[in-house]
Amino acid sequence: MSVCLVFIFVMAPLLLPESSAKYLFGLVWTGFVLLIEPIVYSSRGDSLLRDLENGTLNRILSHFTAGFICGFFGNSGILGAI
């Protein structure tokens, strides 16, 4: 089931018209995270799923905050002016 979801997330921007596909870049990133994260978890690596399992949200919230800040500055044109 998750492989189908990953396929849909990664392929949706390629299969939809360009007018709507340009807003779906987040699905590509999410699709690859959904694909790679279980592999990292099963190989006993540093995994976000393991953080959830242990109840530690520090790294997950750090990634979310970093993405929010980068998205804000990137979309506001501040980084483009540098």
C-alpha positions as CSV (number, residue, x, y, z in Angstrom):
1,M,0.0,0.0,0.0
2,S,2.7,2.5,0.9
3,V,4.6,1.7,-2.3
4,C,1.5,2.7,-4.3
5,L,1.3,6.0,-2.3
6,V,5.0,6.7,-2.9
7,F,4.5,6.1,-6.6
8,I,1.5,8.5,-6.7
9,F,3.3,11.2,-4.7
10,V,6.4,11.0,-6.9
11,M,4.6,10.7,-10.3
12,A,1.7,13.1,-9.7
13,P,3.6,16.2,-10.8
14,L,4.7,14.4,-14.0
15,L,1.2,13.1,-14.9
16,L,-0.9,16.2,-14.2
17,P,-1.0,19.4,-16.3
18,E,1.8,21.9,-15.7
19,S,-0.7,24.5,-14.3
20,S,-1.4,22.3,-11.3
21,A,1.8,20.2,-11.2
22,K,4.0,23.2,-10.2
23,Y,2.3,23.3,-6.8
24,L,2.9,19.6,-6.1
25,F,6.7,19.6,-5.5
26,G,6.0,18.9,-1.8
27,L,4.5,15.5,-2.8
28,V,7.8,14.5,-4.4
29,W,9.8,15.3,-1.2
30,T,7.2,13.5,0.9
31,G,7.2,10.5,-1.4
32,F,10.9,10.0,-1.1
33,V,10.8,10.4,2.7
34,L,8.0,7.7,2.8
35,L,10.2,5.5,0.6
36,I,13.5,5.9,2.4
37,E,12.5,6.2,6.0
38,P,11.3,2.5,6.5
39,I,14.6,1.4,5.0
40,V,16.6,3.5,7.4
41,Y,14.4,2.3,10.3
42,S,14.8,-1.4,9.5
43,S,18.6,-1.0,9.2
44,R,18.8,0.4,12.7
45,G,19.9,3.8,11.4
46,D,19.0,7.3,12.7
47,S,15.4,7.3,11.8
48,L,12.5,9.7,12.3
49,L,10.2,6.7,12.8
50,R,12.5,5.5,15.7
51,D,12.2,9.0,17.2
52,L,8.4,8.7,17.1
53,E,8.6,5.2,18.6
54,N,10.8,6.6,21.5
55,G,8.5,9.6,21.9
56,T,11.2,12.2,21.1
57,L,9.9,14.9,18.8
58,N,13.0,17.2,18.9
59,R,14.4,16.2,15.5
60,I,11.0,16.0,13.8
61,L,10.0,19.5,15.0
62,S,13.5,20.8,14.0
63,H,13.0,19.6,10.5
64,F,9.5,21.0,10.3
65,T,10.6,24.4,11.7
66,A,13.6,24.5,9.2
67,G,11.3,23.7,6.3
68,F,8.9,26.4,7.4
69,I,11.6,29.0,7.7
70,C,13.2,28.1,4.4
71,G,9.8,28.1,2.7
72,F,8.9,31.5,4.2
73,F,12.2,33.1,3.1
74,G,12.2,31.4,-0.3
75,N,8.7,32.3,-1.2
76,S,9.0,35.9,0.1
77,G,11.9,36.6,-2.2
78,I,14.3,37.5,0.6
79,L,16.8,34.7,-0.4
80,G,16.5,35.7,-4.1
81,A,17.7,39.2,-3.3
82,I,21.0,38.0,-1.7
